[in-house]
Each structure stands twice: as structure tokens, then as C-alpha cells.
């Protein structure tokens, strides 16, 4: 398969440069590679024995979501889920009490689709966790490698390293799953970009450590549950509140909607826009502020925001894990 893979990669590289290439033709995106299946089954059984403590994450065992779950709650049974939707559904269905989901990366920005999935899930953010990220290059051989498989976020965070070595990025559902896929494929021309633990789990050789382009690389995760935290339980603590909103389609609507935060002295630490639907006529916003609705200043700012909005949804108030600013 090595020569065929090389021909395929060279052909695609000539047309696509170094944008991550879809793997839809190479694997079934609705199942784990064989080397990961036994671990997934074992962890799923352990989570089923204690679903209230279980922490759902997206990816195969050994991915950064797995790390984040164990570091955030060392005693939890981590529950691997193939997609972000599966992880959220596990909480909605009661198979897990919590899910831990990456929302943004310091180097590569927000995680695709999360801004749509969180509001649609009906779940609430109850915590956040910042995970330092480091990747290794791993494979079955010493190279040279034609293609590197990983999650698009990881490929974006290592793009300079891969470009300098002429390795074409190939998008996969998650980092550790990519390592398992390379092990299953058995091709010496293929490698994976994944956390170092994935090499141990799936029998790969680590060819290089710390290949991320920025060594302060950090991903912010949020923890989701079926019920929100009561803002009163956060009294005396530095808190964050996350919400999404869509302003009315009138001139200066966003300016007016945000004015209440300025006049009430509320610190807005994040404001990101994204399109709703295919008409490009409706823009929604994803925002974080410091504080919780129990504070009179926050309540006044939220009330003024709501007046200028077609839709406003509070996704949760929770303890701040890292100072902003």
C-alpha cells in the first residue's frame, strides 16, 4: 500500500497544497480502528457501571480529551465517544454525568462546529479546564513519511513542522484514533500526529516529540451537564458566564446590545461571530463575560442585551479556571 499511498498523496498535494485532506474515502468515519476497539469496549463497560461519575469525551483512548477528563476529575470513569455529538448525547441519555469538550485552542482558534453544537445540545457549561497540548510524530517505521493523519486542529497546530518535511496532512476524526488507524493500516509511509501516550497504546514508534509549532500551545475545554449550576453557589468566587445571542436585523443593533456591558462595568472576554443557516442573513455571537447573573450589574447588562436580541441563550455560569487579561 505504501507506493499507492505515495502516488495518491503526491497527486492530492499538487492540487491541494497543505490543507488537511478528507479521509472519507479511506475509512469508515462511524467506527473506531480495530486497535482501539478493545480499549473502547473496556472503558465503556466501566462507565456503564458508574454513569453518574462518567465523563464523556470525543476520540479514541489516548487523545487529549481523554487526558483532559482524567486531569479535571481523576476519579471519573472516562467514556470514549466517536464524535462530539456522541459525547453530548451520552450526557443527555444518562450514560455519562458529564462531558468534557474542547472549545478553542490558543494557536488554532475555535474548534469547528462547537458553537453550533453547544446551544443545540440543551446542556449547560458547569466548568472549564485549560490543557497544555504537546504532540508527537509516530509511525510503524522510521520514515520517510508521505502523509500524517490527525484531527484537523492538531494538523493546524503542527502545520509548519509538517510542511518543512514535505508531509501532507490528512484529516481524521481524532488524534489517538489516527494513531490507531496508522497501526491498523500497516503502511510504513503513513504516520500520525498524536499525544505521546497514543504510541504506547497502539504500538507505534515515536520519531519526534513536541512537534507543535508553539510550545505554549493550550486548549480550553468546557464541562457540560444536564443541569446548570445555581449562580448562588458561586458567590464569592471569580466566575464566567457563557451565552449565545442573535441581534435584531437593524442598524447599530450589536453596538446597542453590547452597550449595557460597558455602562455596567462588565468585562466581556470573548465575542465571536458565526453564521446561522445558508442565507448569510443571520449572524449569531458567542460570548464570555466575567461574573454571573446573580450580580446586579450582570443582570442589568443581560437584560439590556436581551432587549436588542432576537434570541439569547445562557449556556452556563461556572468557576473561572484561569484569570483573563
C-alpha positions as CSV (number, residue, x, y, z in Angstrom):
1,X,0.0,0.0,0.0
2,X,3.0,2.3,0.6
3,X,3.6,3.1,-3.1
4,X,-0.1,3.6,-3.8
5,X,-0.4,5.9,-0.8
6,X,2.6,8.0,-2.0
7,X,1.1,8.3,-5.5
8,X,-2.2,9.4,-4.0
9,X,-0.6,11.9,-1.7
10,X,1.6,13.4,-4.4
11,X,-1.4,13.8,-6.7
12,X,-3.5,15.4,-4.0
13,X,-0.6,17.6,-2.8
14,X,-0.2,19.1,-6.2
15,X,-3.9,20.2,-6.2
16,X,-4.5,21.0,-2.5
17,X,-1.3,22.3,-1.0
18,X,-1.2,21.6,2.7
19,X,-4.8,21.9,3.6
20,X,-6.0,18.8,5.6
21,X,-7.4,16.2,3.2
22,X,-10.6,14.4,4.0
23,X,-10.2,10.8,5.0
24,X,-13.8,9.8,3.9
25,X,-12.6,7.5,1.2
26,X,-10.0,5.8,3.4
27,X,-12.0,4.8,6.4
28,X,-15.5,4.4,7.9
29,X,-15.9,7.5,10.0
30,X,-18.5,5.9,12.2
31,X,-16.3,3.3,13.9
32,X,-13.0,3.1,15.7
33,X,-10.0,1.4,14.1
34,X,-9.5,-2.1,15.3
35,X,-6.5,-1.4,17.6
36,X,-8.7,0.9,19.7
37,X,-11.9,-1.2,19.9
38,X,-10.9,-3.3,22.9
39,X,-9.9,-0.3,24.9
40,X,-13.1,1.5,24.0
41,X,-15.2,-1.5,25.0
42,X,-13.4,-1.8,28.3
43,X,-13.8,1.9,29.2
44,X,-17.5,1.9,28.1
45,X,-18.2,-1.0,30.4
46,X,-16.5,0.8,33.3
47,X,-18.5,4.0,32.6
48,X,-21.8,2.0,32.4
49,X,-21.1,0.7,36.0
50,X,-21.0,4.3,37.3
51,X,-22.7,6.6,34.8
52,X,-23.2,9.5,37.3
53,X,-19.4,9.8,37.6
54,X,-18.6,9.0,34.0
55,X,-17.0,11.8,31.9
56,X,-17.7,11.5,28.1
57,X,-15.1,12.8,25.7
58,X,-14.6,12.8,21.9
59,X,-12.0,10.5,20.5
60,X,-10.2,7.2,20.9
61,X,-8.4,6.3,24.2
62,X,-5.2,8.3,24.5
63,X,-6.5,11.5,22.9
64,X,-6.3,15.0,24.5
65,X,-10.0,14.7,25.5
66,X,-9.1,11.5,27.5
67,X,-6.2,13.4,29.2
68,X,-8.5,16.4,30.0
69,X,-11.1,14.1,31.6
70,X,-8.7,12.4,33.9
71,X,-6.9,15.6,34.8
72,X,-10.2,17.5,35.5
73,X,-11.7,14.6,37.5
74,X,-9.0,12.0,38.3
75,X,-11.6,9.6,39.8
76,X,-14.0,9.6,36.8
77,X,-14.6,6.7,34.5
78,X,-13.8,8.2,31.1
79,X,-16.2,7.3,28.3
80,X,-14.8,7.5,24.8
81,X,-17.3,8.7,22.1
82,X,-16.6,8.8,18.4
83,X,-17.9,12.3,17.7
84,X,-18.7,15.5,19.7
85,X,-22.4,14.8,19.1
86,X,-22.0,11.3,20.6
87,X,-20.3,12.7,23.7
88,X,-23.1,15.3,24.2
89,X,-25.8,12.6,23.6
90,X,-24.1,10.4,26.2
91,X,-24.9,13.1,28.8
92,X,-28.4,13.7,27.5
93,X,-29.1,10.0,27.6
94,X,-27.8,9.5,31.1
95,X,-24.8,7.3,30.1
96,X,-22.5,9.9,31.5
97,X,-23.0,12.6,34.1
98,X,-20.6,15.0,32.3
99,X,-18.9,15.6,29.0
100,X,-15.6,17.5,28.5
101,X,-15.4,19.1,25.1
102,X,-12.6,21.3,23.5
103,X,-13.9,24.7,22.6
104,X,-10.8,26.7,21.5
105,X,-7.1,26.4,21.0
106,X,-4.6,29.2,21.7
107,X,-2.8,28.5,18.4
108,X,-5.6,27.4,16.0
109,X,-8.7,29.2,17.3
110,X,-12.1,27.7,18.0
111,X,-12.9,24.1,17.4
112,X,-15.1,23.6,14.3
113,X,-18.9,23.2,14.9
114,X,-18.7,23.6,18.7
115,X,-20.6,27.0,18.6
116,X,-23.5,25.2,16.9
117,X,-23.4,22.0,18.9
118,X,-23.4,23.5,22.4
119,X,-26.6,25.6,22.1
120,X,-28.4,22.8,20.3
121,X,-27.4,20.2,22.9
122,X,-29.6,21.6,25.6
123,X,-26.7,21.0,28.1
124,X,-25.1,23.6,30.4
125,X,-21.5,24.6,31.0
126,X,-20.5,23.8,34.6
127,X,-16.7,24.1,34.4
128,X,-13.7,24.9,32.3
129,X,-10.2,23.3,32.0
130,X,-7.1,24.5,30.3
131,X,-4.9,21.7,28.9
132,X,-1.3,22.2,27.7
133,X,-1.0,20.4,24.4
134,X,2.0,18.6,23.0
135,X,2.2,16.3,20.0
136,X,4.5,13.6,18.8
137,X,5.1,12.2,15.3
138,X,4.7,8.5,15.4
139,X,4.5,5.6,12.9
140,X,5.5,2.0,12.2
141,X,8.8,2.9,10.5
142,X,11.5,5.5,10.7
143,X,10.1,7.2,7.6
144,X,10.3,9.0,5.3
145,X,6.5,9.6,5.5
146,X,4.2,10.7,2.8
147,X,1.2,11.5,5.0
148,X,0.4,12.4,8.6
149,X,-3.1,11.6,9.9
150,X,-4.7,13.5,12.8
151,X,-7.6,15.7,13.8
152,X,-7.7,19.0,11.8
153,X,-6.9,21.0,14.9
154,X,-3.7,19.0,15.6
155,X,-2.7,19.3,11.9
156,X,-3.2,23.1,12.1
157,X,-1.1,23.2,15.3
158,X,1.8,21.3,13.6
159,X,1.5,22.7,10.1
160,X,4.9,24.3,9.9
161,X,6.6,21.1,11.1
162,X,4.8,19.0,8.5
163,X,5.3,21.5,5.7
164,X,9.1,21.7,6.3
165,X,9.3,17.9,6.0
166,X,7.0,17.6,3.0
167,X,4.5,15.5,4.9
168,X,0.9,16.0,3.7
169,X,-1.8,16.4,6.4
170,X,-4.7,14.0,6.3
171,X,-7.7,14.8,8.5
172,X,-9.0,12.1,10.8
173,X,-11.8,12.2,13.5
174,X,-9.3,12.5,16.4
175,X,-5.6,12.3,17.2
176,X,-5.4,9.0,19.1
177,X,-7.8,7.4,16.6
178,X,-5.4,8.5,13.8
179,X,-2.6,6.7,15.7
180,X,-4.8,3.5,15.9
181,X,-5.7,3.9,12.2
182,X,-2.0,4.1,11.2
183,X,-1.3,1.0,13.3
184,X,-4.2,-0.8,11.6
185,X,-3.2,0.3,8.1
186,X,0.3,-1.1,8.4
187,X,1.8,1.3,5.9
188,X,5.4,2.5,6.6
189,X,4.7,5.7,4.6
190,X,2.0,6.8,7.0
191,X,2.4,8.4,10.4
192,X,0.2,10.1,13.0
193,X,0.3,13.3,15.0
194,X,-1.0,12.5,18.4
195,X,-0.3,12.7,22.2
196,X,2.8,10.5,23.1
197,X,0.6,8.1,25.1
198,X,-1.1,7.0,21.9
199,X,2.1,5.5,20.6
200,X,2.3,3.3,23.7
201,X,-1.4,2.3,23.4
202,X,-1.2,1.4,19.7
203,X,2.3,0.0,19.3
204,X,3.8,2.9,17.3
205,X,7.3,4.3,17.3
206,X,7.8,8.0,18.4
207,X,10.0,9.7,15.8
208,X,9.8,13.2,17.3
209,X,8.3,14.8,20.4
210,X,7.0,18.4,20.9
211,X,6.3,19.0,17.2
212,X,3.7,21.7,17.9
213,X,4.6,25.0,16.2
214,X,4.1,26.9,19.5
215,X,5.2,25.5,22.8
216,X,2.7,27.4,24.8
217,X,0.0,25.6,22.9
218,X,-3.1,25.3,25.1
219,X,-6.7,24.0,24.6
220,X,-9.6,25.3,26.6
221,X,-12.2,22.6,27.4
222,X,-15.6,23.1,28.9
223,X,-17.5,20.6,31.1
224,X,-21.2,20.1,30.3
225,X,-24.0,18.6,32.4
226,X,-27.8,18.3,32.1
227,X,-28.5,20.9,34.8
228,X,-26.8,24.4,35.2
229,X,-25.0,25.4,38.4
230,X,-27.0,27.7,40.6
231,X,-25.2,31.1,40.4
232,X,-25.8,31.5,44.2
233,X,-23.4,28.5,44.7
234,X,-20.7,30.6,43.0
235,X,-21.0,33.5,45.4
236,X,-17.5,34.8,46.5
237,X,-15.7,33.1,43.6
238,X,-14.5,34.5,40.3
239,X,-16.9,33.2,37.7
240,X,-17.5,33.1,34.0
241,X,-20.8,33.2,32.1
242,X,-21.1,32.0,28.5
243,X,-24.0,32.8,26.2
244,X,-25.0,32.9,22.6
245,X,-27.2,35.6,21.0
246,X,-28.6,36.9,17.8
247,X,-29.3,40.6,17.4
248,X,-32.2,42.1,15.6
249,X,-31.5,43.0,12.0
250,X,-31.5,46.8,12.4
251,X,-28.7,49.4,12.2
252,X,-26.3,49.5,15.1
253,X,-28.0,46.6,16.8
254,X,-24.8,45.0,18.0
255,X,-23.5,48.3,19.3
256,X,-26.7,48.9,21.3
257,X,-26.8,45.3,22.5
258,X,-23.3,45.5,23.9
259,X,-23.7,49.0,25.4
260,X,-25.1,47.6,28.7
261,X,-21.9,45.7,29.4
262,X,-19.8,48.9,29.1
263,X,-22.2,51.1,31.2
264,X,-22.4,48.4,33.9
265,X,-18.7,47.7,34.0
266,X,-18.9,44.1,33.0
267,X,-15.7,42.6,31.4
268,X,-16.5,40.8,28.2
269,X,-13.6,38.5,27.5
270,X,-14.8,36.8,24.3
271,X,-17.0,37.8,21.4
272,X,-17.1,35.7,18.3
273,X,-19.5,35.8,15.4
274,X,-20.7,32.9,13.2
275,X,-23.3,32.5,10.5
276,X,-26.6,30.8,11.2
277,X,-28.0,28.9,8.1
278,X,-27.1,29.3,4.5
279,X,-28.7,32.6,3.8
280,X,-25.9,34.7,5.3
281,X,-28.5,37.0,6.7
282,X,-28.4,35.9,10.3
283,X,-25.3,36.3,12.4
284,X,-25.0,34.8,15.9
285,X,-22.5,35.6,18.6
286,X,-20.7,33.5,21.2
287,X,-19.6,35.4,24.2
288,X,-17.9,35.0,27.6
289,X,-18.1,37.5,30.4
290,X,-16.6,37.6,33.9
291,X,-19.4,37.3,36.5
292,X,-22.7,35.6,36.9
293,X,-26.4,36.7,36.7
294,X,-26.8,36.9,40.5
295,X,-24.7,40.1,40.3
296,X,-26.9,43.2,39.8
297,X,-24.5,44.7,37.2
298,X,-24.6,41.4,35.2
299,X,-28.3,41.2,35.5
300,X,-28.8,44.7,34.1
301,X,-26.3,44.1,31.2
302,X,-28.0,40.8,30.3
303,X,-31.5,42.5,30.4
304,X,-30.3,45.2,28.1
305,X,-28.7,42.7,25.8
306,X,-32.0,40.7,25.7
307,X,-33.9,43.8,24.7
308,X,-31.9,44.1,21.5
309,X,-31.8,40.4,20.6
310,X,-34.0,38.0,18.6
311,X,-32.6,35.2,20.6
312,X,-30.5,34.9,23.7
313,X,-29.4,31.7,25.4
314,X,-27.3,31.4,28.6
315,X,-25.1,28.3,28.3
316,X,-24.0,28.4,31.9
317,X,-22.1,30.1,34.8
318,X,-19.1,28.4,36.3
319,X,-15.9,28.9,38.2
320,X,-13.1,30.6,36.3
321,X,-10.2,28.2,35.9
322,X,-7.7,30.8,34.6
323,X,-7.5,34.6,35.1
324,X,-8.4,36.6,31.9
325,X,-6.4,39.6,30.9
